[in-house]
Every structure is written in C-alpha cells, then in structure tokens.
Amino acid sequence: MACKTTFSKRRPARRGFSLVELLVSLGVGFLLMNAVAAFSLYTSRTFASMSNYIDLESASRNALDLLTRDVRQVRALSSFQTNTMVFLDADKQLLQYTYNPKVRTLTRSKAGESRVLLRECDELVFRMYQRNPVPGTFDLVTTTNAYLCKAIDVSWVCSRLIVGCKLNTESVQMARVIIRKQQ
C-alpha cells in the first residue's frame, strides 16, 4: 500500500465582502433609507395637515352654528363695528360677538359669561345689510345704520403652524344670516 501526499492547487473558499462590494451595498442601503425617510416625512406632514384641516373646520362649523342660531333669534342689532356686534337678545339681554385681532380669537359674551368660539383666527369681518335687495341682483343693500340692519355677513380665515409651515383651512368661512325676529 502506497501513501501519497497530494496537494491541491485550489484556493480555499473565502468568506466575506470585498471592499467594493461593501461600498456598493452601503450606497444602495443609504439610498433606500433616504427614500423611506422622505416618504415618512411626507406622510407625517400630510397626516398633520389633514388633522389640522379637520380640527379647524370643526371649530369653524361649531362657531358658525352658534352664531347663526343666536343671530336668527335676536330682537335687534344694538351696535356694530367690523370686528364687534352687539345684539339685544330675545330675553332682552345684550349678546356680543367680538373679534380680537391681537389674540386672534372670536368671543361670544352674554350675561357676564364669555366663551371663545374661535382660536387662531387670522382675519374676521362682520358686515350688515338692509332687508331689500339690490335691483337686478341677489345681493342685499349695505347699511351703516344698526336700526336698519336685517342681515349680517361674517367671514373669517383660521390657520396655525404645523411642522414649521402655516396651514390654512383652504377656504374662507362665510355666512349671511337674516335676523328673523326683528321688531
């Protein structure tokens, strides 16, 4: 029996990455992580915007519902400015709606109680109109006399800072309310 020592010229199998393979895989991984991060930032900003939009719309709708209900039931308009309306309510108490541009709030006051209806309101304007329409249009005649007032226009825009950007409600809230029980 003969024993021979055999040598193989094959290299043993190497394990691991070469430097080029490592750099390529790190580059691809970096690109994928950037894409995921950008998508996450975009979706979080979108969700924050939608949440902001829903919150501001809900507050605007609630404020408009209360203002509309109150104005329809008042007896008369006592005094008027572009940012304040004072009414004589059905129970003969004064009802006041005031917009404060410095604090950006709309406040309802009656019988010594005040309630903030809107916050973060950038602009709010009240207008008053007479009963009769402008000939040939559907618009009403404007007035500066509180005694002749039969309709009130109110419009506002609210916004807030979300993720460093000022986001609006995307539309101006507007309503024209007719005083029904005017004496």
C-alpha positions as CSV (number, residue, x, y, z in Angstrom):
1,M,0.0,0.0,0.0
2,A,1.5,3.3,-1.0
3,C,0.7,6.5,0.8
4,K,1.0,9.7,-1.2
5,T,0.6,13.2,-0.1
6,T,-1.5,15.1,-2.6
7,F,-1.5,18.9,-2.9
8,S,-4.4,20.8,-4.3
9,K,-3.8,24.0,-6.1
10,R,-7.3,25.2,-5.4
11,R,-7.6,28.2,-3.1
12,P,-9.7,27.7,0.0
13,A,-13.1,29.4,-0.2
14,R,-13.0,32.9,1.1
15,R,-15.9,34.3,3.1
16,G,-17.0,38.0,3.4
17,F,-17.2,41.0,1.2
18,S,-14.6,42.7,-0.7
19,L,-14.2,46.5,-0.2
20,V,-16.0,47.3,-3.5
21,E,-19.0,45.0,-2.6
22,L,-19.2,46.6,0.8
23,L,-19.2,50.2,-0.6
24,V,-21.9,49.3,-3.2
25,S,-24.2,47.6,-0.6
26,L,-23.7,50.6,1.8
27,G,-24.6,53.0,-1.1
28,V,-27.8,51.1,-2.0
29,G,-28.8,50.8,1.7
30,F,-28.2,54.6,2.1
31,L,-30.4,55.4,-0.9
32,L,-33.2,53.1,0.4
33,M,-33.0,54.6,3.9
34,N,-33.3,58.1,2.4
35,A,-36.3,57.1,0.4
36,V,-38.0,55.6,3.4
37,A,-37.2,58.7,5.5
38,A,-38.5,61.1,2.8
39,F,-41.7,59.1,2.4
40,S,-42.2,59.0,6.2
41,L,-41.7,62.8,6.4
42,Y,-44.2,63.4,3.5
43,T,-46.8,61.1,5.1
44,S,-46.4,62.6,8.6
45,R,-46.8,66.1,7.2
46,T,-49.8,65.0,5.2
47,F,-51.5,63.4,8.2
48,A,-50.7,66.5,10.3
49,S,-52.2,68.8,7.6
50,M,-55.3,66.7,7.4
51,S,-55.7,66.6,11.2
52,N,-55.2,70.4,11.2
53,Y,-57.8,70.9,8.5
54,I,-60.4,68.7,10.2
55,D,-59.8,70.4,13.6
56,L,-60.1,74.0,12.1
57,E,-63.1,73.1,10.0
58,S,-64.8,71.5,13.1
59,A,-64.2,74.6,15.2
60,S,-65.4,76.9,12.4
61,R,-68.5,74.9,11.9
62,N,-69.4,74.9,15.6
63,A,-68.7,78.7,15.8
64,L,-70.8,79.3,12.7
65,D,-73.7,77.2,14.0
66,L,-73.8,79.0,17.3
67,L,-73.5,82.4,15.7
68,T,-76.2,81.6,13.2
69,R,-78.6,80.3,15.8
70,D,-78.1,83.4,18.0
71,V,-78.4,86.0,15.3
72,R,-81.6,84.5,13.9
73,Q,-83.2,84.8,17.3
74,V,-82.2,88.3,18.4
75,R,-84.6,91.2,18.6
76,A,-82.3,93.8,17.1
77,L,-78.7,94.9,16.5
78,S,-77.7,97.4,19.1
79,S,-74.2,98.5,17.8
80,F,-71.9,97.4,15.0
81,Q,-68.3,97.6,14.1
82,T,-66.3,95.5,11.6
83,N,-65.0,93.4,14.5
84,T,-67.8,93.7,17.1
85,M,-71.6,93.1,17.0
86,V,-73.8,93.8,20.0
87,F,-77.4,92.5,19.8
88,L,-80.5,92.8,22.0
89,D,-81.3,89.1,22.5
90,A,-84.8,87.6,22.8
91,D,-84.6,87.6,26.6
92,K,-83.7,91.4,26.4
93,Q,-80.1,90.8,27.4
94,L,-77.1,92.0,25.4
95,L,-75.3,89.5,23.3
96,Q,-71.9,90.4,21.9
97,Y,-69.6,88.8,19.4
98,T,-66.1,90.3,19.4
99,Y,-63.1,89.5,17.2
100,N,-59.7,90.4,18.8
101,P,-57.0,90.5,16.1
102,K,-54.1,90.7,18.5
103,V,-55.1,87.4,20.3
104,R,-56.7,86.0,17.1
105,T,-60.0,85.0,18.8
106,L,-63.7,85.3,18.3
107,T,-65.6,85.6,21.6
108,R,-69.3,85.3,22.5
109,S,-70.4,87.3,25.6
110,K,-73.8,87.3,27.3
111,A,-74.9,87.9,30.8
112,G,-71.3,88.3,32.1
113,E,-70.2,85.0,30.6
114,S,-67.6,84.9,27.8
115,R,-66.8,82.0,25.6
116,V,-64.1,81.8,23.0
117,L,-65.6,80.3,19.8
118,L,-62.6,80.5,17.5
119,R,-58.9,80.5,18.2
120,E,-56.1,81.1,15.7
121,C,-58.3,83.3,13.5
122,D,-56.2,85.4,11.2
123,E,-59.0,87.6,9.8
124,L,-62.7,88.1,10.7
125,V,-65.0,90.7,9.3
126,F,-68.7,91.5,10.0
127,R,-70.9,93.3,7.6
128,M,-74.5,94.4,7.8
129,Y,-77.3,94.7,5.3
130,Q,-80.8,96.1,4.9
131,R,-83.8,93.9,4.1
132,N,-84.2,95.0,0.5
133,P,-82.2,93.5,-2.4
134,V,-80.1,95.5,-4.9
135,P,-82.2,95.7,-8.1
136,G,-81.2,93.1,-10.7
137,T,-79.0,91.1,-8.3
138,F,-79.4,88.7,-5.4
139,D,-77.3,90.9,-3.1
140,L,-78.7,93.0,-0.3
141,V,-78.3,96.7,0.2
142,T,-75.5,97.5,2.6
143,T,-76.2,99.8,5.6
144,T,-74.2,101.6,8.3
145,N,-77.3,102.2,10.5
146,A,-77.8,99.4,13.1
147,Y,-81.5,100.2,13.2
148,L,-82.0,99.3,9.5
149,C,-79.9,96.1,9.8
150,K,-81.8,92.9,8.8
151,A,-78.9,90.7,7.7
152,I,-75.3,90.1,8.9
153,D,-72.4,88.8,6.9
154,V,-69.5,87.2,8.6
155,S,-66.3,85.8,7.1
156,W,-63.1,84.5,8.5
157,V,-59.9,82.6,7.9
158,C,-58.1,80.5,10.5
159,S,-54.6,79.0,10.4
160,R,-51.9,77.5,12.6
161,L,-48.3,76.4,12.4
162,I,-47.8,72.7,11.7
163,V,-44.4,71.3,11.1
164,G,-43.0,74.8,10.7
165,C,-45.5,75.8,8.0
166,K,-48.6,78.0,8.2
167,L,-51.5,75.9,7.0
168,N,-54.9,77.4,6.2
169,T,-58.4,76.0,6.3
170,E,-58.1,76.2,2.5
171,S,-61.3,78.3,2.2
172,V,-62.8,81.4,3.7
173,Q,-65.7,80.6,6.0
174,M,-68.6,82.9,5.0
175,A,-72.2,83.2,6.0
176,R,-75.1,85.6,5.6
177,V,-77.6,85.4,8.5
178,I,-81.0,87.0,8.4
179,I,-82.4,88.4,11.7
180,R,-85.8,86.7,11.9
181,K,-87.4,88.2,15.0
182,Q,-86.6,91.8,14.4
183,Q,-89.1,94.2,15.9
